[in-house]
Amino acid sequence: MRAPATICVYVGLDAFGDGLMKLPFLRALRRAFPRACVAWLAGKGRSAFAHELAPLASGLIDEAIENAGIGSR
């Protein structure tokens, strides 16, 4: 099985506390797929990974996409 070139992770809301709780997932994802481009897609609103948590996500997320307009909120 080939490793994925890009992985898109969708999250509805992504506030500061939510982001802290998701860091172990991001570390595991990066360990499992070290060469994949990881795109973090915040469906509604902003993403803490594009702002306050950007230093902690460095090397884990390649692109943080905010306000995608996807989701029910």
C-alpha atoms as an extended CHARMM CRD file, in Angstrom:
* protein
*
        73  EXT
         1         1  MET       CA              0.0000000000        0.0000000000        0.0000000000  PROA      1               0.0000000000
         2         2  ARG       CA              1.3480000000        3.4070000000       -0.9570000000  PROA      2               0.0000000000
         3         3  ALA       CA              1.4800000000        6.1440000000        1.6420000000  PROA      3               0.0000000000
         4         4  PRO       CA             -0.8930000000        9.0430000000        0.9680000000  PROA      4               0.0000000000
         5         5  ALA       CA              0.6150000000       12.1600000000       -0.5730000000  PROA      5               0.0000000000
         6         6  THR       CA             -1.8860000000       14.4530000000        1.1560000000  PROA      6               0.0000000000
         7         7  ILE       CA             -4.0360000000       13.9860000000        4.2320000000  PROA      7               0.0000000000
         8         8  CYS       CA             -6.8670000000       16.4070000000        4.9490000000  PROA      8               0.0000000000
         9         9  VAL       CA             -8.1290000000       16.4410000000        8.5360000000  PROA      9               0.0000000000
        10        10  TYR       CA            -11.5390000000       18.1010000000        8.9170000000  PROA      10              0.0000000000
        11        11  VAL       CA            -12.5410000000       19.6640000000       12.2280000000  PROA      11              0.0000000000
        12        12  GLY       CA            -15.7650000000       21.5870000000       12.7570000000  PROA      12              0.0000000000
        13        13  LEU       CA            -14.5050000000       23.9880000000       15.3940000000  PROA      13              0.0000000000
        14        14  ASP       CA            -10.9180000000       24.3760000000       16.4670000000  PROA      14              0.0000000000
        15        15  ALA       CA            -10.4750000000       26.5680000000       19.5370000000  PROA      15              0.0000000000
        16        16  PHE       CA             -7.3980000000       26.6810000000       21.7770000000  PROA      16              0.0000000000
        17        17  GLY       CA             -8.4350000000       23.8990000000       24.1780000000  PROA      17              0.0000000000
        18        18  ASP       CA             -9.6390000000       21.7150000000       21.3150000000  PROA      18              0.0000000000
        19        19  GLY       CA             -6.2750000000       22.1160000000       19.6340000000  PROA      19              0.0000000000
        20        20  LEU       CA             -4.3730000000       21.0990000000       22.7570000000  PROA      20              0.0000000000
        21        21  MET       CA             -6.4480000000       17.9280000000       22.9920000000  PROA      21              0.0000000000
        22        22  LYS       CA             -5.7060000000       17.1100000000       19.3270000000  PROA      22              0.0000000000
        23        23  LEU       CA             -1.9130000000       17.4150000000       19.5650000000  PROA      23              0.0000000000
        24        24  PRO       CA             -1.3440000000       13.7180000000       20.4380000000  PROA      24              0.0000000000
        25        25  PHE       CA             -3.3890000000       12.7620000000       17.3620000000  PROA      25              0.0000000000
        26        26  LEU       CA             -1.2950000000       15.0640000000       15.1780000000  PROA      26              0.0000000000
        27        27  ARG       CA              1.9540000000       13.6330000000       16.5200000000  PROA      27              0.0000000000
        28        28  ALA       CA              0.7540000000       10.0820000000       15.8350000000  PROA      28              0.0000000000
        29        29  LEU       CA             -0.4510000000       11.0510000000       12.3540000000  PROA      29              0.0000000000
        30        30  ARG       CA              2.9140000000       12.5750000000       11.4980000000  PROA      30              0.0000000000
        31        31  ARG       CA              4.7770000000        9.5320000000       12.8470000000  PROA      31              0.0000000000
        32        32  ALA       CA              2.5880000000        7.2220000000       10.7500000000  PROA      32              0.0000000000
        33        33  PHE       CA              2.8710000000        9.3370000000        7.5850000000  PROA      33              0.0000000000
        34        34  PRO       CA              6.1070000000       11.3490000000        7.8030000000  PROA      34              0.0000000000
        35        35  ARG       CA              6.1720000000       12.3260000000        4.1200000000  PROA      35              0.0000000000
        36        36  ALA       CA              2.5010000000       13.2260000000        3.6710000000  PROA      36              0.0000000000
        37        37  CYS       CA              1.3360000000       16.8100000000        3.3500000000  PROA      37              0.0000000000
        38        38  VAL       CA             -1.1020000000       17.3260000000        6.2390000000  PROA      38              0.0000000000
        39        39  ALA       CA             -3.8260000000       19.9110000000        5.6530000000  PROA      39              0.0000000000
        40        40  TRP       CA             -5.8850000000       20.9300000000        8.6990000000  PROA      40              0.0000000000
        41        41  LEU       CA             -9.3340000000       22.1350000000        7.6070000000  PROA      41              0.0000000000
        42        42  ALA       CA            -11.4230000000       24.1310000000       10.0910000000  PROA      42              0.0000000000
        43        43  GLY       CA            -14.9420000000       23.9900000000        8.6960000000  PROA      43              0.0000000000
        44        44  LYS       CA            -16.3600000000       26.9120000000       10.6450000000  PROA      44              0.0000000000
        45        45  GLY       CA            -14.3290000000       29.7670000000       12.0190000000  PROA      45              0.0000000000
        46        46  ARG       CA            -10.6810000000       30.0310000000       12.8290000000  PROA      46              0.0000000000
        47        47  SER       CA             -8.1410000000       27.4190000000       13.7900000000  PROA      47              0.0000000000
        48        48  ALA       CA             -5.8960000000       27.7470000000       16.8210000000  PROA      48              0.0000000000
        49        49  PHE       CA             -3.2520000000       25.9180000000       14.7660000000  PROA      49              0.0000000000
        50        50  ALA       CA             -3.0590000000       28.9040000000       12.4300000000  PROA      50              0.0000000000
        51        51  HSD       CA             -2.5500000000       31.2800000000       15.3720000000  PROA      51              0.0000000000
        52        52  GLU       CA             -1.7730000000       30.5560000000       19.0420000000  PROA      52              0.0000000000
        53        53  LEU       CA             -0.8330000000       26.9040000000       18.5730000000  PROA      53              0.0000000000
        54        54  ALA       CA              1.1460000000       27.3730000000       15.3520000000  PROA      54              0.0000000000
        55        55  PRO       CA              4.5120000000       26.9230000000       17.1430000000  PROA      55              0.0000000000
        56        56  LEU       CA              3.3560000000       23.6010000000       18.6340000000  PROA      56              0.0000000000
        57        57  ALA       CA              2.0280000000       22.4080000000       15.2690000000  PROA      57              0.0000000000
        58        58  SER       CA              5.2120000000       23.2480000000       13.3970000000  PROA      58              0.0000000000
        59        59  GLY       CA              6.3160000000       20.1020000000       11.5840000000  PROA      59              0.0000000000
        60        60  LEU       CA              2.9710000000       18.4230000000       12.2510000000  PROA      60              0.0000000000
        61        61  ILE       CA              0.6510000000       20.4550000000       10.0070000000  PROA      61              0.0000000000
        62        62  ASP       CA              1.7190000000       21.7450000000        6.6110000000  PROA      62              0.0000000000
        63        63  GLU       CA             -1.3150000000       23.9380000000        5.9980000000  PROA      63              0.0000000000
        64        64  ALA       CA             -4.0860000000       25.2340000000        8.2710000000  PROA      64              0.0000000000
        65        65  ILE       CA             -7.2050000000       26.2430000000        6.3400000000  PROA      65              0.0000000000
        66        66  GLU       CA             -9.7180000000       28.4200000000        8.1880000000  PROA      66              0.0000000000
        67        67  ASN       CA            -13.3170000000       29.4530000000        7.5610000000  PROA      67              0.0000000000
        68        68  ALA       CA            -13.9050000000       26.8160000000        4.8990000000  PROA      68              0.0000000000
        69        69  GLY       CA            -17.6780000000       27.2410000000        5.1940000000  PROA      69              0.0000000000
        70        70  ILE       CA            -18.2210000000       23.5160000000        5.6960000000  PROA      70              0.0000000000
        71        71  GLY       CA            -20.3520000000       22.1350000000        8.5050000000  PROA      71              0.0000000000
        72        72  SER       CA            -23.5900000000       22.7490000000       10.3080000000  PROA      72              0.0000000000
        73        73  ARG       CA            -22.6890000000       25.6380000000       12.5880000000  PROA      73              0.0000000000
